[in-house]
Amino acid sequence: MDEMSVALKNKGEPAGRIVVGATAPLMDYELQEILRECRYRYPRIHLSLKVVCARDLEAAVASGGVDVGLTFVRDPGERQDETAGDMLRRTLFSVPFVPVGPAAPQPGTPSPLDRVLVVDPDCASQGILPRHLASVRGKAPAVMETGSTRGALSLANRGLGVAMVPQAAVGCGLTPDGLVVIDSLPGALVHVQALLPNGGWLSPAVSAFLDLAGRTRGGLPSDTPGTAADPVPA
């Protein structure tokens, strides 16, 4: 009855509060444009954002702690538009990631490649560099958690390691001087997936938010490479 009331009383205009839980690499850069567009197009939708670790996101959605969970996956078709148990998954859009490090490491200091700076160790976007470096160097690099993309950029700029960050973080003008994209390391295209409770019904506000997120960020590219074409080892 509550769901019917929400759907009918607003005369077709999406309205209501949505709690969006997202992993830290997503929250730092990828949601800003979506938030601005949602506020402009749907002024009666009130978004609340919550940073949730990747490993805790499913539990947060299942418990009702968040209405929508957003996380990264490597394969754009991974359980896309599928229901698994109590969870509905929908892949929304793609995000390019690039490896960054100091332009000129200090002589006599350890190589930045010896340590990988990760925002959330359980996020699919953050496991790319450790696996790649382990495969090409024969040993796993040390991993340091930073808690935020800006923290990873700052530490990488000081020569304390390398990081895989959204390309938007490099192109927005906030990258510290002396930090560069490392051409010898591969970039990657990862994909944002929405996790939803499998209740069989989505409120107009949630449906509008999901559709807007896909449109605003350009959706999935038609030529997205599959796992086999990805230069980064799985």
C-alpha atoms as one frame of an Amber mdcrd trajectory, in Angstrom:
protein
   0.000   0.000   0.000   2.887   2.392   0.763   4.422   1.693  -2.663   1.087
   2.349  -4.407   0.636   5.583  -2.490   4.092   6.890  -3.455   3.536   5.976
  -7.106   0.123   7.613  -7.394   0.103  10.709  -5.220   2.881  12.590  -7.075
   0.995  12.666 -10.390   3.787  11.011 -12.320   6.584  13.278 -11.087   9.370
  11.250  -9.406   9.715  12.288  -5.793  11.103  11.020  -2.526  14.368  10.354
  -0.716  16.925   7.916  -2.133  19.920   6.746  -0.132  22.716   5.874  -2.556
  25.616   3.835  -1.230  28.764   3.818  -3.339  32.361   2.711  -3.043  34.896
   5.482  -2.400  36.462   5.461  -5.920  32.979   6.098  -7.313  31.977   8.711
  -4.794  35.022  10.936  -5.254  34.534  11.826  -8.932  31.878   9.894 -10.835
  28.696  10.957  -9.028  29.045  14.742  -9.098  27.646  15.228 -12.599  24.797
  12.806 -11.876  23.867  14.700  -8.708  23.777  18.040 -10.506  21.632  16.654
 -13.315  19.249  14.940 -10.908  18.741  18.104  -8.903  17.964  20.022 -12.102
  15.635  17.471 -13.715  13.989  15.999 -10.638  13.876  18.658  -7.909  11.519
  16.530  -5.794  14.027  13.686  -5.564  16.288  14.094  -2.544  19.540  12.129
  -2.774  21.569  11.137   0.263  25.047   9.714  -0.323  26.847   7.179   1.822
  30.342   5.737   1.309  30.217   1.945   1.695  33.109  -0.516   1.339  32.713
  -2.838  -1.633  32.586  -5.914   0.600  29.714  -4.424   2.642  27.600  -3.078
  -0.216  25.378  -6.115  -0.786  24.592  -6.345   2.922  23.750  -2.623   3.031
  21.277  -3.022   0.152  19.761  -6.228   1.548  19.245  -4.695   4.995  17.671
  -1.514   3.620  20.543   0.648   4.817  20.768   2.035   1.276  18.165   2.040
  -1.502  20.705   1.730  -4.323  24.254   0.395  -4.165  26.817   1.399  -6.789
  30.028  -0.525  -7.327  32.570  -1.362 -10.040  32.768  -4.619 -12.015  35.348
  -5.638 -14.629  33.016  -7.425 -17.073  30.184  -5.221 -18.452  27.994  -8.316
 -18.800  28.673  -9.600 -15.308  25.228 -10.520 -13.990  23.840  -7.536 -15.892
  20.076  -7.110 -15.429  20.082 -10.388 -13.516  18.541 -11.405 -10.248  20.727
 -13.375  -7.855  19.115 -14.335  -4.571  17.762 -11.169  -3.004  19.735  -8.819
  -5.269  18.963  -7.253  -8.658  21.982  -6.020 -10.628  21.990  -3.482 -13.465
  25.105  -2.256 -15.277  24.814   1.491 -15.928  27.933   3.046 -17.470  31.667
   2.665 -17.999  34.594   4.497 -16.394  38.169   4.573 -17.761  40.935   4.189
 -15.168  44.587   5.151 -15.596  47.733   4.356 -13.574  49.503   7.359 -12.054
  52.795   7.908 -10.260  55.541  10.508  -9.743  57.039  12.015 -12.892  60.572
  11.920 -11.496  61.153   9.555  -8.543  63.859  10.702  -6.152  67.245   9.019
  -6.699  68.087   6.395  -4.114  64.478   5.882  -3.030  62.500   2.645  -3.508
  60.725   2.276  -6.833  57.114   3.548  -6.734  56.174   0.268  -8.425  57.008
  -1.568  -5.198  53.802  -0.254  -3.600  50.246   0.149  -4.885  48.017   2.776
  -3.305  44.397   1.583  -3.199  41.275   3.427  -2.133  39.214   0.307  -1.338
  41.063  -3.024  -1.571  37.833  -4.925  -2.332  36.802  -2.649  -5.217  37.221
  -4.240  -8.662  38.960  -1.118  -9.964  41.617  -1.271  -7.261  42.743  -4.855
  -7.761  43.958  -4.227 -11.299  47.434  -2.838 -10.583  48.427  -5.314  -7.848
  47.552  -8.270 -10.102  49.327  -6.793 -13.114  52.521  -5.949 -11.232  52.567
  -9.373  -9.566  52.281 -11.062 -12.969  55.030  -9.072 -14.723  57.464  -8.717
 -11.802  57.085 -12.144 -10.288  56.167 -10.870  -6.831  53.204  -9.095  -5.326
  53.707  -5.400  -4.517  52.957  -3.968  -1.107  49.475  -2.465  -0.836  48.577
   0.666   1.145  44.975   1.762   1.696  44.382   5.501   1.293  40.636   5.859
   1.929  40.080   8.315  -0.928  41.205   8.980  -4.472  42.601  12.357  -3.471
  44.646  10.652  -0.773  46.012   8.187  -3.321  46.962  11.035  -5.668  48.737
  12.933  -2.896  50.745   9.914  -1.731  51.624   8.914  -5.296  52.891  12.435
  -5.912  55.261  12.012  -2.965  56.737   8.897  -4.505  55.114   6.505  -2.052
  53.570   4.276  -4.714  51.440   4.065  -7.824  47.649   4.188  -8.022  44.859
   3.331 -10.429  42.432   6.257 -10.496  39.489   7.397 -12.650  40.650   9.284
 -15.721  38.382  12.127 -14.583  40.625  12.589 -11.541  43.559  13.333 -13.858
  41.664  15.591 -16.237  39.846  17.768 -13.706  42.814  19.989 -12.893  43.176
  18.761  -9.295  46.059  16.371  -9.950  49.166  17.477  -7.994  52.056  18.872
 -10.013  54.659  16.223 -10.693  52.151  13.379 -11.019  51.795  11.720 -14.420
  50.023   8.843 -16.121  52.472   5.923 -16.344  52.471   4.777 -19.963  54.317
   1.547 -19.184  51.364   0.312 -17.112  48.011  -0.593 -18.686  44.839   1.359
 -18.131  41.471  -0.338 -17.834  37.795   0.213 -18.519  35.589  -0.766 -15.588
  31.838  -0.579 -15.286  29.433   0.786 -12.712  26.795  -1.657 -11.554  23.731
  -0.829  -9.495  22.647  -3.248  -6.759  18.973  -3.185  -5.858  16.738  -5.202
  -3.537  14.849  -7.846  -5.483  11.379  -6.784  -4.440   9.848  -6.816  -7.895
   9.031  -3.087  -7.754  11.133   0.053  -8.040   9.798   3.408  -6.954   9.486
   6.075  -9.672  12.278   8.012  -7.944  14.717   5.066  -8.031  13.833   4.239
 -11.644  14.340   7.869 -12.663  17.703   8.015 -10.869  18.995   4.847 -12.566
  17.899   5.978 -16.021  19.408   9.427 -15.473  22.711   7.952 -14.274  23.068
   5.875 -17.436  22.156   8.758 -19.747  24.288  11.363 -17.972  27.441   9.251
 -17.972  26.971   7.957 -21.513  26.018   4.365 -20.735  28.117   1.433 -21.911
  30.241   1.816 -25.070  29.164  -0.444 -27.915  32.750  -1.599 -28.463  33.537
  -2.367 -24.797  36.187  -5.100 -24.848  35.451  -8.348 -23.093  37.684  -9.916
 -20.502  39.706 -11.795 -23.122  40.630  -8.551 -24.894  41.643  -6.777 -21.709
  45.433  -6.312 -21.455  45.309  -6.513 -17.663  45.450 -10.098 -16.341  42.365
 -11.163 -14.405
